Amino acid sequence: MDVSINYGAVVVAAIASMVIGMLWYSPILFGSAWTRLLGRSEEEIKKSNPKKAMAGSLVMTLISAYVLAHFVGYMEVSTLTEGLQLGIWLWLGFIATLSYNLVLFEGKPRKLYFINIGYQLVSIVVMSVILAMWQ
């Protein structure tokens, strides 16, 4: 089965996800709690080369959007409701469940888990809707 990918939509979806992440992890929303739960100071995070982290995150987000576009195409998702449903089901089946292993095996705080999967939920739903509506 061959799927036609709208690369413009992939880029827009990835940029939307990055913007959501910048807001989500900013002091305006959950950035302060996230930093505290990581056990790191803001100075430590700033010293860890945030430009390199953002560039790497952009590449990973582009890959995610590209793969998600395949799901949209294979499942013939083309409406707002279908995009919402696809994003929620993928989040629940893969992101929320697999990410919980960080709590179970690495001892990460549950609050950190909820902050991170909350972002992932909003991000994947927005990307799914963009890709569904812009085929």
Contacts in CASP RR format, 6 or more apart in sequence:
PFRMAT RR
TARGET T0000
AUTHOR 0000-0000-0000
METHOD contacts of the structure
MODEL  1
MDVSINYGAVVVAAIASMVIGMLWYSPILFGSAWTRLLGRSEEEIKKSNP
KKAMAGSLVMTLISAYVLAHFVGYMEVSTLTEGLQLGIWLWLGFIATLSY
NLVLFEGKPRKLYFINIGYQLVSIVVMSVILAMWQ
1 74 0 8 1.000
3 69 0 8 1.000
3 70 0 8 1.000
3 73 0 8 1.000
3 74 0 8 1.000
4 73 0 8 1.000
4 135 0 8 1.000
5 66 0 8 1.000
5 69 0 8 1.000
5 70 0 8 1.000
6 69 0 8 1.000
6 131 0 8 1.000
6 134 0 8 1.000
6 135 0 8 1.000
8 134 0 8 1.000
9 69 0 8 1.000
9 130 0 8 1.000
9 131 0 8 1.000
9 134 0 8 1.000
9 135 0 8 1.000
10 62 0 8 1.000
10 65 0 8 1.000
10 66 0 8 1.000
10 69 0 8 1.000
10 131 0 8 1.000
11 62 0 8 1.000
11 65 0 8 1.000
12 130 0 8 1.000
12 134 0 8 1.000
13 65 0 8 1.000
13 68 0 8 1.000
13 69 0 8 1.000
13 126 0 8 1.000
13 127 0 8 1.000
13 130 0 8 1.000
13 131 0 8 1.000
14 58 0 8 1.000
14 61 0 8 1.000
14 62 0 8 1.000
14 64 0 8 1.000
14 65 0 8 1.000
14 127 0 8 1.000
16 123 0 8 1.000
16 126 0 8 1.000
16 127 0 8 1.000
16 130 0 8 1.000
17 61 0 8 1.000
17 64 0 8 1.000
17 65 0 8 1.000
17 123 0 8 1.000
17 126 0 8 1.000
17 127 0 8 1.000
18 54 0 8 1.000
18 57 0 8 1.000
18 58 0 8 1.000
18 61 0 8 1.000
20 119 0 8 1.000
20 122 0 8 1.000
20 123 0 8 1.000
20 126 0 8 1.000
21 119 0 8 1.000
21 123 0 8 1.000
23 29 0 8 1.000
24 30 0 8 1.000
24 31 0 8 1.000
24 115 0 8 1.000
24 118 0 8 1.000
24 119 0 8 1.000
24 122 0 8 1.000
25 31 0 8 1.000
25 34 0 8 1.000
25 119 0 8 1.000
30 115 0 8 1.000
30 119 0 8 1.000
33 111 0 8 1.000
33 115 0 8 1.000
34 112 0 8 1.000
34 115 0 8 1.000
34 116 0 8 1.000
35 41 0 8 1.000
35 42 0 8 1.000
35 45 0 8 1.000
37 109 0 8 1.000
37 111 0 8 1.000
37 112 0 8 1.000
37 115 0 8 1.000
38 45 0 8 1.000
38 112 0 8 1.000
64 124 0 8 1.000
64 127 0 8 1.000
65 127 0 8 1.000
65 131 0 8 1.000
68 90 0 8 1.000
68 124 0 8 1.000
68 127 0 8 1.000
68 128 0 8 1.000
68 131 0 8 1.000
69 131 0 8 1.000
71 77 0 8 1.000
71 86 0 8 1.000
71 90 0 8 1.000
71 128 0 8 1.000
72 83 0 8 1.000
72 86 0 8 1.000
72 128 0 8 1.000
72 131 0 8 1.000
72 132 0 8 1.000
72 135 0 8 1.000
73 135 0 8 1.000
75 82 0 8 1.000
75 86 0 8 1.000
77 83 0 8 1.000
77 86 0 8 1.000
77 128 0 8 1.000
77 131 0 8 1.000
77 132 0 8 1.000
78 132 0 8 1.000
78 133 0 8 1.000
78 135 0 8 1.000
79 132 0 8 1.000
79 133 0 8 1.000
80 129 0 8 1.000
80 132 0 8 1.000
80 133 0 8 1.000
82 132 0 8 1.000
83 125 0 8 1.000
83 128 0 8 1.000
83 129 0 8 1.000
83 131 0 8 1.000
83 132 0 8 1.000
83 133 0 8 1.000
84 125 0 8 1.000
84 128 0 8 1.000
84 129 0 8 1.000
86 128 0 8 1.000
86 132 0 8 1.000
87 124 0 8 1.000
87 125 0 8 1.000
87 127 0 8 1.000
87 128 0 8 1.000
88 121 0 8 1.000
88 125 0 8 1.000
90 124 0 8 1.000
90 128 0 8 1.000
91 117 0 8 1.000
91 120 0 8 1.000
91 121 0 8 1.000
91 124 0 8 1.000
91 125 0 8 1.000
95 117 0 8 1.000
95 120 0 8 1.000
95 121 0 8 1.000
95 124 0 8 1.000
96 117 0 8 1.000
96 120 0 8 1.000
96 121 0 8 1.000
99 113 0 8 1.000
99 116 0 8 1.000
99 117 0 8 1.000
99 120 0 8 1.000
100 113 0 8 1.000
102 108 0 8 1.000
102 113 0 8 1.000
103 109 0 8 1.000
103 110 0 8 1.000
103 113 0 8 1.000
END
